[in-house]
Amino acid sequence: MHNHTLTDSVRYSYVRVLSLLTLDMQKGRLPETYVFFLSKQHREVVLFKAFAKLRVEASRYYLGFLWWVFHPLLTMAIFYLVFHVLLQRGEPDYVAFLLIGVTTWHWFSNTISHSMNSIWGGGSLMSQVDIPKVVFPCVIIVLDTIKFSFVFLILLIFLIIYGHTPDVKYISLPLILLVQLLVITAGAFLVAAVVPFMPDLEYVFGVLLRLMLFLSGIFYSSERIPEKYKEYFYLNPMANLIESYRAVMMKHDWPDWTSLGLVANAAIIGIVATNLFIKRFDRLYPRICP
Protein backbone atom coordinates (compact mmCIF):
# COMPACT_ATOMS: atom_id res chain seq x y z
CA MET A 1 0.00 0.00 0.00
CA HIS A 2 2.85 2.33 0.90
CA ASN A 3 4.65 1.59 -2.39
CA HIS A 4 1.47 2.19 -4.38
CA THR A 5 0.94 5.57 -2.67
CA LEU A 6 4.56 6.52 -3.27
CA THR A 7 4.34 5.60 -6.94
CA ASP A 8 1.14 7.62 -7.40
CA SER A 9 2.73 10.59 -5.65
CA VAL A 10 5.79 10.45 -7.87
CA ARG A 11 3.63 10.13 -11.01
CA TYR A 12 1.48 13.10 -9.97
CA SER A 13 4.56 15.25 -9.24
CA TYR A 14 6.12 14.29 -12.57
CA VAL A 15 2.99 15.19 -14.55
CA ARG A 16 2.68 18.43 -12.59
CA VAL A 17 6.26 19.46 -13.42
CA LEU A 18 5.78 18.62 -17.10
CA SER A 19 2.47 20.50 -17.22
CA LEU A 20 4.10 23.64 -15.83
CA LEU A 21 6.96 23.21 -18.30
CA THR A 22 4.56 22.91 -21.23
CA LEU A 23 2.68 26.00 -20.05
CA ASP A 24 5.93 27.97 -19.98
CA MET A 25 6.71 26.81 -23.54
CA GLN A 26 3.30 27.94 -24.74
CA LYS A 27 3.88 31.36 -23.17
CA GLY A 28 7.16 31.67 -25.04
CA ARG A 29 9.40 31.38 -22.01
CA LEU A 30 11.18 28.35 -23.45
CA PRO A 31 12.22 27.42 -26.99
CA GLU A 32 9.64 25.09 -28.53
CA THR A 33 12.17 23.35 -30.76
CA TYR A 34 15.49 21.70 -30.07
CA VAL A 35 18.03 19.88 -32.16
CA PHE A 36 20.56 17.95 -30.14
CA PHE A 37 20.33 19.15 -26.56
CA LEU A 38 17.56 19.30 -24.00
CA SER A 39 16.74 22.64 -22.44
CA LYS A 40 17.69 23.27 -18.82
CA GLN A 41 14.10 22.70 -17.74
CA HIS A 42 13.89 19.38 -19.57
CA ARG A 43 17.18 18.28 -18.01
CA GLU A 44 15.68 19.05 -14.62
CA VAL A 45 12.69 16.88 -15.52
CA VAL A 46 15.04 14.02 -16.47
CA LEU A 47 16.87 14.26 -13.15
CA PHE A 48 13.63 14.55 -11.19
CA LYS A 49 12.15 11.48 -12.87
CA ALA A 50 15.36 9.45 -12.51
CA PHE A 51 15.69 10.12 -8.78
CA ALA A 52 11.97 9.48 -8.29
CA LYS A 53 12.36 6.07 -9.95
CA LEU A 54 15.37 5.33 -7.74
CA ARG A 55 13.32 6.13 -4.67
CA VAL A 56 10.46 3.89 -5.79
CA GLU A 57 12.82 1.01 -6.63
CA ALA A 58 14.64 1.28 -3.30
CA SER A 59 11.34 1.19 -1.40
CA ARG A 60 10.05 -1.84 -3.30
CA TYR A 61 12.51 -4.41 -1.88
CA TYR A 62 13.68 -5.25 1.62
CA LEU A 63 17.34 -4.76 0.67
CA GLY A 64 16.58 -1.60 -1.31
CA PHE A 65 19.48 -0.15 -3.23
CA LEU A 66 21.79 -3.01 -2.16
CA TRP A 67 20.34 -5.06 -5.03
CA TRP A 68 22.04 -2.65 -7.45
CA VAL A 69 25.31 -4.09 -6.13
CA PHE A 70 24.27 -7.68 -5.39
CA HIS A 71 22.85 -8.38 -8.86
CA PRO A 72 26.10 -7.87 -10.86
CA LEU A 73 28.12 -9.57 -8.11
CA LEU A 74 25.87 -12.65 -8.24
CA THR A 75 26.12 -12.68 -12.03
CA MET A 76 29.89 -12.52 -11.81
CA ALA A 77 29.89 -15.39 -9.29
CA ILE A 78 27.84 -17.57 -11.66
CA PHE A 79 30.13 -16.87 -14.62
CA TYR A 80 33.21 -17.51 -12.46
CA LEU A 81 31.79 -20.86 -11.30
CA VAL A 82 30.94 -21.96 -14.84
CA PHE A 83 33.96 -20.76 -16.80
CA HIS A 84 36.78 -20.89 -14.25
CA VAL A 85 35.82 -23.62 -11.80
CA LEU A 86 33.79 -26.10 -13.87
CA LEU A 87 35.22 -25.59 -17.36
CA GLN A 88 38.73 -24.75 -16.09
CA ARG A 89 38.97 -21.84 -18.51
CA GLY A 90 40.06 -18.33 -17.84
CA GLU A 91 42.89 -15.84 -17.79
CA PRO A 92 45.51 -15.07 -15.15
CA ASP A 93 44.03 -13.05 -12.30
CA TYR A 94 40.64 -14.19 -13.54
CA VAL A 95 38.55 -12.74 -10.71
CA ALA A 96 39.63 -9.18 -11.49
CA PHE A 97 39.53 -9.93 -15.22
CA LEU A 98 35.94 -11.18 -15.03
CA LEU A 99 34.70 -8.57 -12.58
CA ILE A 100 35.84 -5.67 -14.80
CA GLY A 101 34.13 -7.21 -17.82
CA VAL A 102 30.86 -8.08 -16.08
CA THR A 103 30.57 -4.74 -14.26
CA THR A 104 31.04 -2.57 -17.33
CA TRP A 105 28.91 -4.87 -19.48
CA HIS A 106 26.02 -4.65 -17.02
CA TRP A 107 25.97 -0.87 -17.34
CA PHE A 108 25.62 -1.21 -21.11
CA SER A 109 23.15 -4.11 -21.25
CA ASN A 110 20.89 -2.91 -18.44
CA THR A 111 20.54 0.57 -19.92
CA ILE A 112 19.82 -0.74 -23.42
CA SER A 113 17.30 -3.30 -22.11
CA HIS A 114 15.49 -0.77 -19.95
CA SER A 115 15.41 1.82 -22.74
CA MET A 116 13.57 -0.39 -25.22
CA ASN A 117 10.15 0.45 -23.79
CA SER A 118 10.97 3.93 -22.55
CA ILE A 119 9.09 5.77 -25.33
CA TRP A 120 6.73 2.87 -26.07
CA GLY A 121 5.58 2.81 -22.44
CA GLY A 122 5.10 6.56 -22.19
CA GLY A 123 1.96 6.82 -24.27
CA SER A 124 -0.35 7.86 -21.42
CA LEU A 125 2.04 10.58 -20.30
CA MET A 126 2.58 11.85 -23.85
CA SER A 127 -1.17 12.24 -24.22
CA GLN A 128 -1.18 14.61 -21.23
CA VAL A 129 1.85 16.80 -21.87
CA ASP A 130 3.96 17.64 -24.89
CA ILE A 131 7.63 16.98 -24.21
CA PRO A 132 10.59 15.92 -26.33
CA LYS A 133 10.37 12.14 -26.56
CA VAL A 134 14.12 11.83 -26.06
CA VAL A 135 13.43 12.65 -22.40
CA PHE A 136 12.21 9.07 -21.84
CA PRO A 137 15.44 7.22 -22.72
CA CYS A 138 17.45 9.97 -21.03
CA VAL A 139 15.71 9.15 -17.75
CA ILE A 140 16.77 5.50 -18.10
CA ILE A 141 20.34 6.48 -18.95
CA VAL A 142 20.64 8.66 -15.86
CA LEU A 143 18.95 6.04 -13.68
CA ASP A 144 21.21 3.15 -14.69
CA THR A 145 24.33 5.34 -14.66
CA ILE A 146 23.66 6.25 -11.02
CA LYS A 147 23.30 2.56 -10.18
CA PHE A 148 26.49 1.75 -12.07
CA SER A 149 28.44 4.42 -10.17
CA PHE A 150 27.90 2.53 -6.91
CA VAL A 151 28.98 -0.77 -8.44
CA PHE A 152 32.01 0.80 -10.12
CA LEU A 153 33.14 2.31 -6.83
CA ILE A 154 32.97 -1.13 -5.20
CA LEU A 155 34.92 -2.54 -8.17
CA LEU A 156 37.71 0.00 -7.58
CA ILE A 157 37.84 -0.86 -3.88
CA PHE A 158 37.96 -4.59 -4.68
CA LEU A 159 40.82 -4.13 -7.17
CA ILE A 160 42.83 -2.15 -4.63
CA ILE A 161 42.35 -4.88 -2.01
CA TYR A 162 43.22 -7.47 -4.67
CA GLY A 163 46.55 -5.77 -5.30
CA HIS A 164 45.83 -3.53 -8.29
CA THR A 165 46.86 -0.20 -6.81
CA PRO A 166 45.81 2.86 -8.85
CA ASP A 167 48.57 4.69 -10.69
CA VAL A 168 48.87 7.63 -13.07
CA LYS A 169 47.16 5.62 -15.84
CA TYR A 170 43.92 5.89 -13.89
CA ILE A 171 43.53 9.47 -15.09
CA SER A 172 42.35 7.96 -18.39
CA LEU A 173 39.40 6.19 -16.70
CA PRO A 174 37.03 9.20 -16.86
CA LEU A 175 37.58 9.37 -20.61
CA ILE A 176 36.85 5.65 -21.05
CA LEU A 177 33.71 6.05 -18.94
CA LEU A 178 32.66 9.02 -21.07
CA VAL A 179 33.14 7.05 -24.29
CA GLN A 180 31.05 4.18 -22.88
CA LEU A 181 28.36 6.66 -21.88
CA LEU A 182 28.28 7.92 -25.47
CA VAL A 183 27.94 4.33 -26.74
CA ILE A 184 25.16 3.64 -24.25
CA THR A 185 23.34 6.84 -25.20
CA ALA A 186 23.48 6.01 -28.90
CA GLY A 187 22.22 2.47 -28.26
CA ALA A 188 19.49 3.59 -25.86
CA PHE A 189 18.23 6.25 -28.30
CA LEU A 190 18.20 3.68 -31.12
CA VAL A 191 16.15 1.00 -29.35
CA ALA A 192 13.82 3.56 -27.78
CA ALA A 193 13.21 5.17 -31.18
CA VAL A 194 12.35 2.07 -33.23
CA VAL A 195 10.56 -0.27 -30.79
CA PRO A 196 7.32 1.80 -30.84
CA PHE A 197 7.06 1.21 -34.62
CA MET A 198 7.62 -2.54 -34.30
CA PRO A 199 7.36 -3.83 -30.71
CA ASP A 200 8.58 -7.28 -31.80
CA LEU A 201 12.03 -5.73 -32.19
CA GLU A 202 12.33 -5.86 -28.42
CA TYR A 203 12.93 -9.63 -28.71
CA VAL A 204 15.40 -9.13 -31.56
CA PHE A 205 17.41 -6.61 -29.55
CA GLY A 206 17.33 -8.98 -26.57
CA VAL A 207 18.90 -11.74 -28.67
CA LEU A 208 21.51 -9.31 -30.04
CA LEU A 209 22.45 -8.30 -26.50
CA ARG A 210 22.96 -11.94 -25.53
CA LEU A 211 25.10 -12.42 -28.63
CA MET A 212 27.18 -9.35 -27.75
CA LEU A 213 27.62 -10.74 -24.23
CA PHE A 214 29.71 -13.59 -25.64
CA LEU A 215 31.41 -11.49 -28.32
CA SER A 216 32.70 -8.72 -26.07
CA GLY A 217 35.64 -10.54 -24.48
CA ILE A 218 34.05 -10.65 -21.03
CA PHE A 219 35.05 -14.26 -20.35
CA TYR A 220 38.20 -14.49 -22.46
CA SER A 221 41.09 -12.36 -23.65
CA SER A 222 41.18 -10.99 -27.19
CA GLU A 223 44.47 -12.88 -27.57
CA ARG A 224 42.40 -16.07 -27.89
CA ILE A 225 40.65 -14.71 -30.99
CA PRO A 226 42.20 -16.02 -34.24
CA GLU A 227 44.00 -13.24 -36.08
CA LYS A 228 41.72 -13.44 -39.12
CA TYR A 229 38.66 -12.71 -36.94
CA LYS A 230 40.09 -9.93 -34.77
CA GLU A 231 39.09 -7.24 -37.25
CA TYR A 232 35.44 -8.28 -36.83
CA PHE A 233 35.80 -8.73 -33.08
CA TYR A 234 36.83 -5.11 -32.64
CA LEU A 235 33.80 -3.86 -34.57
CA ASN A 236 32.00 -4.46 -31.28
CA PRO A 237 32.41 -1.19 -29.30
CA MET A 238 32.09 -3.01 -25.97
CA ALA A 239 35.04 -5.26 -26.86
CA ASN A 240 37.20 -2.15 -27.28
CA LEU A 241 35.91 -0.55 -24.08
CA ILE A 242 36.31 -3.64 -21.89
CA GLU A 243 39.85 -4.09 -23.18
CA SER A 244 40.57 -0.43 -22.40
CA TYR A 245 39.32 -0.83 -18.82
CA ARG A 246 41.50 -3.89 -18.30
CA ALA A 247 44.54 -2.18 -19.79
CA VAL A 248 44.27 0.60 -17.22
CA MET A 249 42.96 -1.26 -14.17
CA MET A 250 44.82 -4.57 -14.49
CA LYS A 251 47.84 -4.07 -16.73
CA HIS A 252 48.51 -0.50 -15.56
CA ASP A 253 48.89 0.60 -19.15
CA TRP A 254 47.33 3.32 -21.29
CA PRO A 255 44.25 2.42 -23.36
CA ASP A 256 44.35 2.26 -27.14
CA TRP A 257 43.57 5.90 -27.91
CA THR A 258 42.92 5.22 -31.59
CA SER A 259 40.27 2.60 -30.83
CA LEU A 260 38.64 4.85 -28.22
CA GLY A 261 38.58 7.74 -30.69
CA LEU A 262 36.92 5.62 -33.38
CA VAL A 263 34.32 4.29 -30.92
CA ALA A 264 33.60 7.80 -29.62
CA ASN A 265 33.16 9.22 -33.13
CA ALA A 266 30.83 6.39 -34.15
CA ALA A 267 28.80 6.87 -30.96
CA ILE A 268 28.46 10.62 -31.51
CA ILE A 269 27.25 10.04 -35.05
CA GLY A 270 24.76 7.50 -33.68
CA ILE A 271 23.49 9.94 -31.06
CA VAL A 272 22.97 12.69 -33.63
CA ALA A 273 21.24 10.35 -36.11
CA THR A 274 18.92 8.73 -33.58
CA ASN A 275 18.07 12.05 -31.95
CA LEU A 276 17.09 13.45 -35.34
CA PHE A 277 15.00 10.32 -35.96
CA ILE A 278 13.16 10.77 -32.65
CA LYS A 279 12.61 14.46 -33.36
CA ARG A 280 11.33 13.64 -36.86
CA PHE A 281 8.56 11.43 -35.43
CA ASP A 282 7.97 13.44 -32.26
CA ARG A 283 4.29 14.05 -33.12
CA LEU A 284 3.71 10.47 -34.26
CA TYR A 285 4.81 8.70 -31.06
CA PRO A 286 1.75 9.75 -28.98
CA ARG A 287 -0.53 8.19 -31.62
CA ILE A 288 1.24 4.82 -31.89
CA CYS A 289 2.21 4.29 -28.23
CA PRO A 290 -0.42 2.74 -25.93
C-alpha positions as CSV (number, residue, x, y, z in Angstrom):
1,M,0.0,0.0,0.0
2,H,2.8,2.3,0.9
3,N,4.7,1.6,-2.4
4,H,1.5,2.2,-4.4
5,T,0.9,5.6,-2.7
6,L,4.6,6.5,-3.3
7,T,4.3,5.6,-6.9
8,D,1.1,7.6,-7.4
9,S,2.7,10.6,-5.6
10,V,5.8,10.5,-7.9
11,R,3.6,10.1,-11.0
12,Y,1.5,13.1,-10.0
13,S,4.6,15.2,-9.2
14,Y,6.1,14.3,-12.6
15,V,3.0,15.2,-14.5
16,R,2.7,18.4,-12.6
17,V,6.3,19.5,-13.4
18,L,5.8,18.6,-17.1
19,S,2.5,20.5,-17.2
20,L,4.1,23.6,-15.8
21,L,7.0,23.2,-18.3
22,T,4.6,22.9,-21.2
23,L,2.7,26.0,-20.1
24,D,5.9,28.0,-20.0
25,M,6.7,26.8,-23.5
26,Q,3.3,27.9,-24.7
27,K,3.9,31.4,-23.2
28,G,7.2,31.7,-25.0
29,R,9.4,31.4,-22.0
30,L,11.2,28.3,-23.5
31,P,12.2,27.4,-27.0
32,E,9.6,25.1,-28.5
33,T,12.2,23.4,-30.8
34,Y,15.5,21.7,-30.1
35,V,18.0,19.9,-32.2
36,F,20.6,17.9,-30.1
37,F,20.3,19.2,-26.6
38,L,17.6,19.3,-24.0
39,S,16.7,22.6,-22.4
40,K,17.7,23.3,-18.8
41,Q,14.1,22.7,-17.7
42,H,13.9,19.4,-19.6
43,R,17.2,18.3,-18.0
44,E,15.7,19.1,-14.6
45,V,12.7,16.9,-15.5
46,V,15.0,14.0,-16.5
47,L,16.9,14.3,-13.2
48,F,13.6,14.5,-11.2
49,K,12.1,11.5,-12.9
50,A,15.4,9.5,-12.5
51,F,15.7,10.1,-8.8
52,A,12.0,9.5,-8.3
53,K,12.4,6.1,-9.9
54,L,15.4,5.3,-7.7
55,R,13.3,6.1,-4.7
56,V,10.5,3.9,-5.8
57,E,12.8,1.0,-6.6
58,A,14.6,1.3,-3.3
59,S,11.3,1.2,-1.4
60,R,10.0,-1.8,-3.3
61,Y,12.5,-4.4,-1.9
62,Y,13.7,-5.3,1.6
63,L,17.3,-4.8,0.7
64,G,16.6,-1.6,-1.3
65,F,19.5,-0.2,-3.2
66,L,21.8,-3.0,-2.2
67,W,20.3,-5.1,-5.0
68,W,22.0,-2.6,-7.4
69,V,25.3,-4.1,-6.1
70,F,24.3,-7.7,-5.4
71,H,22.9,-8.4,-8.9
72,P,26.1,-7.9,-10.9
73,L,28.1,-9.6,-8.1
74,L,25.9,-12.6,-8.2
75,T,26.1,-12.7,-12.0
76,M,29.9,-12.5,-11.8
77,A,29.9,-15.4,-9.3
78,I,27.8,-17.6,-11.7
79,F,30.1,-16.9,-14.6
80,Y,33.2,-17.5,-12.5
81,L,31.8,-20.9,-11.3
82,V,30.9,-22.0,-14.8
83,F,34.0,-20.8,-16.8
84,H,36.8,-20.9,-14.2
85,V,35.8,-23.6,-11.8
86,L,33.8,-26.1,-13.9
87,L,35.2,-25.6,-17.4
88,Q,38.7,-24.8,-16.1
89,R,39.0,-21.8,-18.5
90,G,40.1,-18.3,-17.8
91,E,42.9,-15.8,-17.8
92,P,45.5,-15.1,-15.2
93,D,44.0,-13.1,-12.3
94,Y,40.6,-14.2,-13.5
95,V,38.6,-12.7,-10.7
96,A,39.6,-9.2,-11.5
97,F,39.5,-9.9,-15.2
98,L,35.9,-11.2,-15.0
99,L,34.7,-8.6,-12.6
100,I,35.8,-5.7,-14.8
101,G,34.1,-7.2,-17.8
102,V,30.9,-8.1,-16.1
103,T,30.6,-4.7,-14.3
104,T,31.0,-2.6,-17.3
105,W,28.9,-4.9,-19.5
106,H,26.0,-4.7,-17.0
107,W,26.0,-0.9,-17.3
108,F,25.6,-1.2,-21.1
109,S,23.2,-4.1,-21.2
110,N,20.9,-2.9,-18.4
111,T,20.5,0.6,-19.9
112,I,19.8,-0.7,-23.4
113,S,17.3,-3.3,-22.1
114,H,15.5,-0.8,-19.9
115,S,15.4,1.8,-22.7
116,M,13.6,-0.4,-25.2
117,N,10.1,0.4,-23.8
118,S,11.0,3.9,-22.5
119,I,9.1,5.8,-25.3
120,W,6.7,2.9,-26.1
121,G,5.6,2.8,-22.4
122,G,5.1,6.6,-22.2
123,G,2.0,6.8,-24.3
124,S,-0.3,7.9,-21.4
125,L,2.0,10.6,-20.3
126,M,2.6,11.8,-23.9
127,S,-1.2,12.2,-24.2
128,Q,-1.2,14.6,-21.2
129,V,1.9,16.8,-21.9
130,D,4.0,17.6,-24.9
131,I,7.6,17.0,-24.2
132,P,10.6,15.9,-26.3
133,K,10.4,12.1,-26.6
134,V,14.1,11.8,-26.1
135,V,13.4,12.7,-22.4
136,F,12.2,9.1,-21.8
137,P,15.4,7.2,-22.7
138,C,17.4,10.0,-21.0
139,V,15.7,9.1,-17.7
140,I,16.8,5.5,-18.1
141,I,20.3,6.5,-19.0
142,V,20.6,8.7,-15.9
143,L,18.9,6.0,-13.7
144,D,21.2,3.2,-14.7
145,T,24.3,5.3,-14.7
146,I,23.7,6.3,-11.0
147,K,23.3,2.6,-10.2
148,F,26.5,1.7,-12.1
149,S,28.4,4.4,-10.2
150,F,27.9,2.5,-6.9
151,V,29.0,-0.8,-8.4
152,F,32.0,0.8,-10.1
153,L,33.1,2.3,-6.8
154,I,33.0,-1.1,-5.2
155,L,34.9,-2.5,-8.2
156,L,37.7,0.0,-7.6
157,I,37.8,-0.9,-3.9
158,F,38.0,-4.6,-4.7
159,L,40.8,-4.1,-7.2
160,I,42.8,-2.1,-4.6
161,I,42.3,-4.9,-2.0
162,Y,43.2,-7.5,-4.7
163,G,46.6,-5.8,-5.3
164,H,45.8,-3.5,-8.3
165,T,46.9,-0.2,-6.8
166,P,45.8,2.9,-8.9
167,D,48.6,4.7,-10.7
168,V,48.9,7.6,-13.1
169,K,47.2,5.6,-15.8
170,Y,43.9,5.9,-13.9
171,I,43.5,9.5,-15.1
172,S,42.4,8.0,-18.4
173,L,39.4,6.2,-16.7
174,P,37.0,9.2,-16.9
175,L,37.6,9.4,-20.6
176,I,36.9,5.6,-21.0
177,L,33.7,6.0,-18.9
178,L,32.7,9.0,-21.1
179,V,33.1,7.0,-24.3
180,Q,31.1,4.2,-22.9
181,L,28.4,6.7,-21.9
182,L,28.3,7.9,-25.5
183,V,27.9,4.3,-26.7
184,I,25.2,3.6,-24.3
185,T,23.3,6.8,-25.2
186,A,23.5,6.0,-28.9
187,G,22.2,2.5,-28.3
188,A,19.5,3.6,-25.9
189,F,18.2,6.2,-28.3
190,L,18.2,3.7,-31.1
191,V,16.2,1.0,-29.4
192,A,13.8,3.6,-27.8
193,A,13.2,5.2,-31.2
194,V,12.4,2.1,-33.2
195,V,10.6,-0.3,-30.8
196,P,7.3,1.8,-30.8
197,F,7.1,1.2,-34.6
198,M,7.6,-2.5,-34.3
199,P,7.4,-3.8,-30.7
200,D,8.6,-7.3,-31.8
201,L,12.0,-5.7,-32.2
202,E,12.3,-5.9,-28.4
203,Y,12.9,-9.6,-28.7
204,V,15.4,-9.1,-31.6
205,F,17.4,-6.6,-29.5
206,G,17.3,-9.0,-26.6
207,V,18.9,-11.7,-28.7
208,L,21.5,-9.3,-30.0
209,L,22.5,-8.3,-26.5
210,R,23.0,-11.9,-25.5
211,L,25.1,-12.4,-28.6
212,M,27.2,-9.4,-27.7
213,L,27.6,-10.7,-24.2
214,F,29.7,-13.6,-25.6
215,L,31.4,-11.5,-28.3
216,S,32.7,-8.7,-26.1
217,G,35.6,-10.5,-24.5
218,I,34.0,-10.6,-21.0
219,F,35.0,-14.3,-20.3
220,Y,38.2,-14.5,-22.5
221,S,41.1,-12.4,-23.6
222,S,41.2,-11.0,-27.2
223,E,44.5,-12.9,-27.6
224,R,42.4,-16.1,-27.9
225,I,40.7,-14.7,-31.0
226,P,42.2,-16.0,-34.2
227,E,44.0,-13.2,-36.1
228,K,41.7,-13.4,-39.1
229,Y,38.7,-12.7,-36.9
230,K,40.1,-9.9,-34.8
231,E,39.1,-7.2,-37.2
232,Y,35.4,-8.3,-36.8
233,F,35.8,-8.7,-33.1
234,Y,36.8,-5.1,-32.6
235,L,33.8,-3.9,-34.6
236,N,32.0,-4.5,-31.3
237,P,32.4,-1.2,-29.3
238,M,32.1,-3.0,-26.0
239,A,35.0,-5.3,-26.9
240,N,37.2,-2.1,-27.3
241,L,35.9,-0.6,-24.1
242,I,36.3,-3.6,-21.9
243,E,39.8,-4.1,-23.2
244,S,40.6,-0.4,-22.4
245,Y,39.3,-0.8,-18.8
246,R,41.5,-3.9,-18.3
247,A,44.5,-2.2,-19.8
248,V,44.3,0.6,-17.2
249,M,43.0,-1.3,-14.2
250,M,44.8,-4.6,-14.5
251,K,47.8,-4.1,-16.7
252,H,48.5,-0.5,-15.6
253,D,48.9,0.6,-19.2
254,W,47.3,3.3,-21.3
255,P,44.3,2.4,-23.4
256,D,44.3,2.3,-27.1
257,W,43.6,5.9,-27.9
258,T,42.9,5.2,-31.6
259,S,40.3,2.6,-30.8
260,L,38.6,4.8,-28.2
261,G,38.6,7.7,-30.7
262,L,36.9,5.6,-33.4
263,V,34.3,4.3,-30.9
264,A,33.6,7.8,-29.6
265,N,33.2,9.2,-33.1
266,A,30.8,6.4,-34.1
267,A,28.8,6.9,-31.0
268,I,28.5,10.6,-31.5
269,I,27.2,10.0,-35.1
270,G,24.8,7.5,-33.7
271,I,23.5,9.9,-31.1
272,V,23.0,12.7,-33.6
273,A,21.2,10.4,-36.1
274,T,18.9,8.7,-33.6
275,N,18.1,12.0,-31.9
276,L,17.1,13.4,-35.3
277,F,15.0,10.3,-36.0
278,I,13.2,10.8,-32.7
279,K,12.6,14.5,-33.4
280,R,11.3,13.6,-36.9
281,F,8.6,11.4,-35.4
282,D,8.0,13.4,-32.3
283,R,4.3,14.0,-33.1
284,L,3.7,10.5,-34.3
285,Y,4.8,8.7,-31.1
286,P,1.8,9.7,-29.0
287,R,-0.5,8.2,-31.6
288,I,1.2,4.8,-31.9
289,C,2.2,4.3,-28.2
290,P,-0.4,2.7,-25.9
